[in-house]
Amino acid sequence: MRSSVTAEWPLIALVLVALMDGAIAASGTPSAFREIFIGRCEDYKTGVINRLADIDELSTKNCTELWTLFSGAWVGKEPCNVTAEDYTAFVEAAAISVPKDMSNFWDGWDIYDTVRAFSREGQRSWTLDITLTGYLGNGHYFCGDVNDNINTVKCPDDNSCGFGIGAVDAFWAEASKHFSTKAKGVSRVFFNSSRPGGPFQVEDSFFTEYEIPNMNPDQLTKMNIYLLTDIKQTQGEDCESESIVLLQSMLSDRGIDSECWDNPGDVFHQLCIDYDDHESCQFSGGALHTSSFLLSSFVALTVLCLFSADV
């Protein structure tokens, strides 16, 4: 069961990135979307999707009622006439507790795969799409129609309704707002240092528009800013860059402390798993292999000594 769930994530990620990047034209709502939604919900409630989610809390969720609230936000409406507020009732009903120090934010699709790998399906950190709310809406286009209720033929392309507006974007806008209110303790936000236009951007950014303004400084004590450079890319901007200074100023205005890290080691080592033959990873790889050899030798020697003592 676990292997099938794990295999689903790369597919969802690829579909969602392609959709949001406009790499392919928007399709219509899946004809069996209700069944997909409720099935995902029931799977999530078992704890197999997110093993750190509170099972007792999940047991209170009624998947059929969640579908009613979710679909009520967009079914029977023109796709571009759906706003974030239309999803408020659903997002509040689907909300689950996020563990302290586990909230993980990001901005820019070129960093998404790294963030997902680092999160380890919620074991190391939680992104929005590992929560119940995000998991239920992830990876699909969906939209309504005033005549046919559900449009299964063609939904609007990305941003054609305006930023944060329309059946899909409005969902993510409201979900992002609520996710940010759950952040407690220390959180992280990831950026690509080589992102065109700068790592942190103000325009058309869910992080800027919906997440920063809704963070609660009474419960979020610090934001760690992770500025990453893909191993096969050249270092772009650093923590002294204008865009990062602006971000820290915005966080400070919200009463939230922050610290910036250029290529933090815990994430860099994660990248080396994918590029273990790259020259930047040779020391890490050598150290890892040496440690493994020493551990194996120690175990073998211990077993030999115990065996000799018995004899």
C-alpha positions as CSV (number, residue, x, y, z in Angstrom):
1,M,0.0,0.0,0.0
2,R,2.8,2.4,0.9
3,S,4.7,1.9,-2.3
4,S,1.6,2.8,-4.4
5,V,1.1,6.0,-2.5
6,T,4.7,6.9,-2.8
7,A,4.6,6.4,-6.5
8,E,1.7,8.7,-6.8
9,W,3.5,11.8,-5.6
10,P,5.9,12.2,-8.6
11,L,3.0,11.9,-11.0
12,I,0.9,14.5,-9.1
13,A,3.9,16.8,-8.9
14,L,4.6,16.5,-12.7
15,V,1.0,17.1,-13.6
16,L,0.6,20.1,-11.3
17,V,3.8,21.7,-12.4
18,A,2.9,21.3,-16.0
19,L,-0.5,22.8,-15.4
20,M,0.7,25.7,-13.4
21,D,3.6,26.4,-15.8
22,G,1.2,26.4,-18.7
23,A,3.2,23.6,-20.4
24,I,-0.1,22.0,-21.5
25,A,-3.5,23.4,-22.1
26,A,-6.0,23.2,-19.3
27,S,-8.2,20.1,-19.5
28,G,-11.8,19.8,-18.2
29,T,-12.8,18.4,-14.8
30,P,-12.3,14.7,-14.5
31,S,-15.6,12.9,-15.1
32,A,-15.1,10.9,-11.9
33,F,-13.8,13.8,-9.9
34,R,-16.3,13.2,-7.0
35,E,-15.1,9.6,-6.6
36,I,-11.4,10.6,-6.9
37,F,-11.9,13.3,-4.3
38,I,-13.7,11.1,-1.8
39,G,-11.3,8.2,-2.4
40,R,-8.3,10.4,-1.7
41,C,-10.0,11.7,1.4
42,E,-10.7,8.2,2.8
43,D,-7.1,7.2,2.0
44,Y,-5.7,10.2,3.8
45,K,-7.8,9.4,6.9
46,T,-6.0,6.1,7.3
47,G,-2.8,7.9,7.9
48,V,-0.9,6.3,5.1
49,I,-0.5,9.5,3.1
50,N,0.8,11.6,6.0
51,R,2.0,9.5,8.8
52,L,2.4,12.4,11.2
53,A,-1.2,13.6,10.8
54,D,-3.4,13.2,13.9
55,I,-5.5,10.1,13.3
56,D,-8.0,11.1,16.0
57,E,-8.5,14.4,14.3
58,L,-8.8,12.8,10.9
59,S,-11.5,10.4,12.2
60,T,-13.8,13.4,12.6
61,K,-13.7,14.3,8.9
62,N,-16.7,13.3,6.8
63,C,-15.4,12.9,3.2
64,T,-18.9,13.2,1.6
65,E,-19.5,16.5,3.5
66,L,-16.1,17.8,2.5
67,W,-17.0,17.1,-1.2
68,T,-20.3,19.0,-0.8
69,L,-18.5,22.0,0.6
70,F,-15.7,21.8,-1.9
71,S,-17.9,21.4,-5.0
72,G,-20.3,24.0,-3.8
73,A,-17.6,26.6,-4.3
74,W,-17.4,26.1,-8.0
75,V,-20.1,23.7,-9.4
76,G,-22.7,25.5,-11.5
77,K,-20.6,28.7,-11.7
78,E,-18.7,30.3,-14.5
79,P,-15.1,29.4,-13.8
80,C,-13.8,33.0,-13.5
81,N,-16.6,33.9,-11.1
82,V,-15.1,31.8,-8.3
83,T,-13.1,33.6,-5.5
84,A,-11.0,32.5,-2.6
85,E,-13.8,33.3,-0.2
86,D,-16.0,30.7,-1.9
87,Y,-13.7,28.0,-0.5
88,T,-13.6,29.3,3.1
89,A,-16.2,26.8,4.5
90,F,-14.4,23.9,2.9
91,V,-10.9,24.9,3.9
92,E,-12.0,25.4,7.5
93,A,-13.8,22.0,7.6
94,A,-10.8,20.2,6.1
95,A,-8.2,21.9,8.2
96,I,-5.9,19.7,10.3
97,S,-3.3,20.6,12.9
98,V,0.2,21.2,11.6
99,P,3.0,20.1,14.0
100,K,5.2,22.9,15.5
101,D,8.4,23.7,13.5
102,M,7.1,21.6,10.5
103,S,5.5,24.2,8.2
104,N,7.4,24.6,4.9
105,F,6.8,27.3,2.4
106,W,8.2,27.8,-1.1
107,D,7.9,30.1,-4.1
108,G,8.7,29.4,-7.7
109,W,8.0,26.1,-9.5
110,D,11.7,25.6,-10.2
111,I,12.2,24.8,-6.5
112,Y,9.1,22.5,-6.1
113,D,10.8,19.2,-6.7
114,T,13.6,20.0,-4.2
115,V,11.0,21.0,-1.5
116,R,9.0,17.8,-2.0
117,A,12.1,15.7,-1.8
118,F,13.3,17.5,1.4
119,S,9.9,17.1,3.0
120,R,10.0,13.3,2.7
121,E,6.2,13.1,2.4
122,G,5.6,15.0,5.6
123,Q,8.2,13.2,7.7
124,R,10.7,16.1,7.7
125,S,8.4,19.0,7.0
126,W,4.9,19.8,5.8
127,T,4.1,21.7,2.6
128,L,0.5,22.7,1.8
129,D,0.0,19.7,-0.5
130,I,0.7,17.2,2.3
131,T,-2.2,18.5,4.4
132,L,-5.6,17.1,3.8
133,T,-6.8,20.3,2.2
134,G,-4.0,20.4,-0.3
135,Y,-3.9,16.7,-1.0
136,L,-7.6,16.7,-2.0
137,G,-7.2,19.4,-4.7
138,N,-3.7,18.6,-5.9
139,G,-3.0,17.6,-9.5
140,H,-6.3,18.4,-11.2
141,Y,-8.1,21.1,-13.1
142,F,-11.7,21.5,-12.1
143,C,-14.3,24.1,-13.0
144,G,-18.1,24.5,-13.3
145,D,-20.5,25.7,-15.9
146,V,-23.8,27.6,-15.4
147,N,-25.6,25.2,-17.8
148,D,-23.9,21.8,-17.2
149,N,-22.9,22.3,-13.5
150,I,-19.5,20.6,-14.1
151,N,-17.4,21.4,-17.1
152,T,-15.6,18.2,-18.2
153,V,-14.4,19.6,-21.5
154,K,-12.2,22.6,-21.0
155,C,-11.4,24.8,-18.0
156,P,-9.7,28.2,-18.3
157,D,-5.9,28.3,-18.9
158,D,-3.7,29.5,-16.0
159,N,-4.0,33.2,-15.1
160,S,-6.7,33.7,-17.7
161,C,-9.1,34.7,-14.9
162,G,-6.6,36.8,-13.1
163,F,-4.2,36.0,-10.2
164,G,-5.8,34.1,-7.4
165,I,-9.2,34.0,-9.2
166,G,-11.0,31.2,-10.8
167,A,-12.0,27.7,-9.6
168,V,-8.4,26.3,-9.3
169,D,-6.4,29.4,-8.4
170,A,-9.0,30.6,-5.9
171,F,-8.8,27.2,-4.2
172,W,-5.1,27.5,-3.7
173,A,-5.3,31.1,-2.6
174,E,-7.7,30.2,0.2
175,A,-5.8,27.1,1.1
176,S,-2.5,29.0,1.2
177,K,-4.0,31.6,3.5
178,H,-5.2,29.1,6.0
179,F,-2.0,27.0,5.9
180,S,0.0,30.0,6.8
181,T,-2.2,30.6,9.9
182,K,-1.2,27.2,11.2
183,A,2.6,27.8,11.1
184,K,4.1,27.5,14.6
185,G,7.6,27.8,16.0
186,V,10.2,27.9,13.3
187,S,9.3,27.6,9.6
188,R,11.2,27.4,6.4
189,V,10.7,29.0,3.0
190,F,12.7,27.8,-0.1
191,F,13.8,29.8,-3.1
192,N,16.0,29.1,-6.2
193,S,18.9,31.5,-6.1
194,S,19.0,31.4,-10.0
195,R,15.3,32.1,-10.4
196,P,14.8,34.7,-13.3
197,G,13.7,38.0,-11.8
198,G,15.1,37.2,-8.4
199,P,14.6,34.5,-5.7
200,F,11.8,36.3,-3.9
201,Q,9.2,38.0,-6.0
202,V,6.2,40.2,-5.1
203,E,4.1,40.0,-8.2
204,D,1.8,37.0,-8.8
205,S,3.2,35.1,-5.7
206,F,1.0,33.1,-3.5
207,F,3.7,33.3,-0.8
208,T,3.7,37.1,-0.9
209,E,0.0,37.7,-1.5
210,Y,-1.7,35.1,0.7
211,E,0.8,33.5,3.1
212,I,3.0,36.2,4.6
213,P,0.0,38.5,5.4
214,N,-1.7,35.6,7.3
215,M,1.2,34.4,9.4
216,N,0.6,34.8,13.1
217,P,3.7,36.4,14.9
218,D,2.3,35.2,18.2
219,Q,2.9,31.6,17.3
220,L,5.5,31.8,14.4
221,T,8.7,32.8,16.1
222,K,11.1,32.6,13.2
223,M,11.3,32.0,9.4
224,N,14.4,30.4,8.0
225,I,15.0,31.4,4.4
226,Y,16.7,28.7,2.4
227,L,18.3,30.1,-0.8
228,L,19.3,27.1,-2.9
229,T,21.3,26.5,-6.0
230,D,20.8,23.4,-8.0
231,I,24.0,21.3,-8.1
232,K,24.1,21.6,-11.9
233,Q,23.4,25.4,-11.9
234,T,25.6,28.4,-11.3
235,Q,25.1,30.2,-8.0
236,G,22.7,33.1,-8.5
237,E,21.8,35.6,-5.9
238,D,22.8,35.2,-2.2
239,C,21.4,36.2,1.1
240,E,22.5,39.8,0.6
241,S,20.5,40.2,-2.5
242,E,17.9,42.9,-2.8
243,S,14.9,40.5,-3.0
244,I,15.9,38.6,0.1
245,V,16.5,41.9,2.0
246,L,13.0,43.0,1.0
247,L,11.5,39.7,2.2
248,Q,13.2,40.0,5.6
249,S,11.9,43.5,5.9
250,M,8.4,42.4,5.1
251,L,8.7,39.6,7.7
252,S,10.1,42.1,10.2
253,D,7.1,44.4,9.6
254,R,4.9,41.4,10.5
255,G,6.8,40.9,13.8
256,I,8.5,37.7,12.5
257,D,12.3,37.2,12.9
258,S,14.2,35.6,10.0
259,E,17.5,34.2,9.1
260,C,18.8,33.4,5.6
261,W,21.0,30.4,4.6
262,D,22.9,30.0,1.4
263,N,22.7,26.3,0.3
264,P,22.1,24.9,3.8
265,G,23.8,21.5,4.3
266,D,20.8,19.4,5.1
267,V,19.2,20.3,1.8
268,F,22.4,20.2,-0.2
269,H,22.9,16.6,1.0
270,Q,19.4,15.8,-0.2
271,L,20.4,17.1,-3.7
272,C,23.5,15.0,-3.7
273,I,21.3,11.9,-3.6
274,D,20.2,12.8,-7.1
275,Y,23.7,13.9,-8.3
276,D,26.0,11.7,-6.3
277,D,28.6,11.7,-9.1
278,H,28.8,15.5,-9.2
279,E,32.2,16.9,-8.0
280,S,30.4,19.0,-5.4
281,C,29.1,15.8,-3.8
282,Q,32.3,13.7,-3.8
283,F,33.4,14.6,-0.3
284,S,29.9,14.0,1.1
285,G,29.7,10.7,-0.8
286,G,33.2,9.7,0.3
287,A,32.5,10.6,3.9
288,L,29.3,8.6,3.7
289,H,31.0,5.6,2.3
290,T,33.8,5.7,4.8
291,S,31.3,5.9,7.7
292,S,29.3,3.0,6.3
293,F,32.5,0.9,6.0
294,L,33.6,1.8,9.6
295,L,30.2,0.9,11.0
296,S,30.1,-2.4,9.1
297,S,33.6,-3.3,10.3
298,F,32.7,-2.4,13.9
299,V,29.6,-4.6,13.8
300,A,31.5,-7.5,12.3
301,L,34.3,-7.2,14.9
302,T,31.7,-7.1,17.7
303,V,30.0,-10.2,16.5
304,L,33.3,-12.0,16.1
305,C,34.3,-11.1,19.7
306,L,31.0,-12.3,21.1
307,F,31.3,-15.6,19.2
308,S,34.9,-16.1,20.4
309,A,33.8,-15.5,24.0
310,D,31.0,-18.1,23.7
311,V,33.5,-20.6,22.4
